[in-house]
Amino acid sequence: MKAYLLRNHGQPGVLKIAEVIEPVPEANQVKIKVRYIGINYAEILSRRGQYNWAPKKPYIPGMEGMGEIVELGSAVKTHKLGDLVIFGNQTGAYAEYITVSDYMALPALPSFSEEENGAFLVTFMTAWISLFKMGRIKPEDVVLIHAAAGGVGTAAVQLASKFGSTVYGTASNSEKLELIKKLGAKSAINYQTEDFFDIIKDQEGGVDYVLEVVGGEVFKKSVELLNPFGRLVVTGYASIPFKRWNPWSWWLTWRDAPKAPIMNMAKNSYGILASHIGYLIEKPEIVKNNWSELVEFVQLHEIKPIISKIFDFDELPMAHEYMESRKSYGKILVKVDN
């Protein structure tokens, strides 16, 4: 089969199609013919060699997508051949076929298109867990979502606003700001030309919850905005300057990485939390419970993923370039014609 095999770290051009052996499902796995691949920023970091959760090279990158089950492991009783599923895995999605644990092959939503199913799992599950499980937001909360026009951001804006919370979102240009407001935010702030701290401080006095994915000064200002009993959840660190071959970047990374100032937290009664859904996929009950809650909420409120662009399989490196350009919004997909 055709797959992108990552042998070396570097620019998008290191992603090259190779012929590899098709995977064979183990007893509790299913084999999926991939139709759409969802691109995630974590895969950008993996390609660069900046992602601790990535396995040793060589490996096939890619964490999610949708497709059709074409083979069942000997112990699988929960699926049948031909089922359309949304799948998640640590790696392996940048390929024509993938094998995943049966509980990580989740039923495609009939109300979604194939593209929307391919764009759903990682961003919406990240937003769901960060908002409701970690942050325990309430309808009366004031919520700040950074990078609100991105994949996780557009999911979080929709979820929080439909829940009834007052949502503020940050983004980099007028088109993205309009999208954020269209999705339900009370206000969208251009972080390149405006100070989100001053605006929110003036309008709300502070916030009850922050979804933080940037780090550095954004993290520090966000912490200062927290009301008593406020919660800030870190789900990413987009401004990471870390480069393995540059010792100076090690210090910069340590300096700007999000940290929990325990004494200040105690004095002001707020919490700093962190979540990485990748480490939860080894816990079937957590996956199943959160998936069912998320799907019920999304269907009740008629929420759908936002997709900015779809690339062909042989254009996958261009999908990485597009994400790194900061021009994208919502989710980027790759279509697999196999």
C-alpha positions, 0 to 999 in steps of 0.5 A, spaced: 500 500 500 501 507 499 503 511 505 507 516 508 513 513 512 517 519 516 524 517 516 527 524 517 525 530 521 525 536 517 521 541 512 514 538 509 518 535 503 521 530 508 514 527 507 514 522 501 510 516 499 513 509 500 510 502 498 509 498 505 506 492 507 498 492 508 497 492 516 494 485 518 489 486 524 490 483 531 485 479 534 482 486 537 483 490 531 479 492 525 483 494 518 480 500 515 480 503 508 482 510 509 477 515 505 479 522 509 485 523 513 485 529 518 491 533 519 493 536 526 498 540 529 501 535 533 503 531 526 507 538 524 511 537 531 512 530 530 515 531 523 519 537 526 522 532 531 518 536 537 513 531 539 515 527 545 509 522 544 511 520 537 514 513 536 521 512 534 523 513 526 521 510 521 513 510 522 507 512 518 504 519 521 497 521 522 492 520 528 485 520 525 481 519 519 475 516 517 474 510 512 470 503 511 472 497 515 475 491 510 477 486 515 476 484 522 480 481 528 478 474 530 475 477 537 472 483 534 464 482 535 462 490 535 463 491 528 462 488 521 465 489 514 463 495 510 461 499 517 463 506 516 467 509 522 471 515 525 478 512 527 483 514 532 490 512 533 497 514 535 500 513 528 498 510 521 493 515 518 497 517 513 496 511 509 491 507 504 489 502 510 490 502 517 489 497 523 486 500 530 483 497 536 476 496 535 474 501 541 477 506 537 473 505 530 467 509 532 461 509 528 460 515 523 455 520 524 449 519 519 448 526 519 455 528 517 458 528 510 464 523 510 469 529 510 465 532 516 466 525 519 474 525 518 474 532 521 471 530 527 474 526 532 481 529 535 479 536 535 472 535 538 474 530 543 480 535 545 475 541 546 470 536 549 475 534 555 478 540 556 471 544 556 467 539 560 471 534 564 477 538 565 475 545 566 468 543 568 465 550 565 458 552 567 453 556 562 454 562 566 462 562 565 466 567 561 470 563 557 476 565 553 479 561 547 485 562 544 487 560 537 479 560 536 479 559 528 483 553 528 481 546 529 480 545 536 478 552 537 472 552 532 470 546 536 470 549 542 467 556 540 461 552 538 461 547 544 461 553 549 457 557 546 451 552 545 452 550 552 450 557 554 457 560 556 459 567 554 465 566 549 471 570 547 476 568 542 482 570 539 485 570 532 489 573 527 485 576 521 478 579 520 476 573 516 477 568 522 474 573 527 468 573 523 468 566 523 469 566 530 463 570 531 459 566 526 460 560 531 457 563 537 462 568 540 460 574 543 467 577 541 473 576 537 479 579 538 485 580 533 491 578 537 496 581 532 493 588 533 489 588 540 491 586 547 486 581 549 487 582 556 485 589 556 479 588 552 476 582 556 479 586 563 475 592 561 468 588 558 468 583 563 473 584 569 476 577 568 474 570 565 472 563 569 475 559 564 481 559 558 483 554 553 490 555 552 494 552 546 500 558 545 504 559 551 509 564 552 506 571 554 499 569 552 499 564 557 502 569 562 496 574 561 491 569 561 493 566 568 492 574 570 485 574 567 482 568 571 477 570 576 477 566 583 475 559 582 477 560 575 480 554 571 486 554 565 487 548 561 493 547 557 492 543 551 498 545 546 504 549 546 504 552 539 509 557 540 514 552 542 521 554 539 525 547 541 530 545 536 534 539 538 540 541 535 540 548 538 541 548 545 539 556 546 532 553 544 532 549 550 532 554 555 527 559 551 523 553 551 523 552 558 522 559 559 516 560 555 513 553 557 506 554 561 508 553 568 503 552 575 505 558 580 503 554 586 503 560 591 499 565 586 494 559 585 493 559 592 493 566 594 488 567 588 484 561 588 485 559 581 487 552 577 491 550 572 490 544 568 493 540 562 490 535 558 493 530 552 487 526 549 493 521 546 494 518 553 487 517 554 486 512 548 489 506 552 483 507 556 477 504 553 471 506 558 474 513 558 473 513 550 467 510 550 463 515 555 466 521 552 464 519 545 457 518 547 456 524 551 460 528 545 456 525 540 449 526 544 451 534 545 453 535 538 447 532 535 442 535 539 445 542 538 446 541 530 454 542 531 458 540 525 466 541 524 469 547 520 473 545 514 477 550 510 481 545 505 481 538 502 488 536 499 489 530 495 493 524 498 499 526 493 499 533 496 499 531 503 506 535 504 502 541 502 497 540 507 502 541 512 505 547 509 498 550 509 497 549 516 504 552 518 502 558 514 497 560 519 492 561 513 488 555 515 482 555 519 478 549 522 480 543 519 484 541 514 483 534 510 487 529 505 482 525 501 485 518 499 483 515 493 485 508 494 
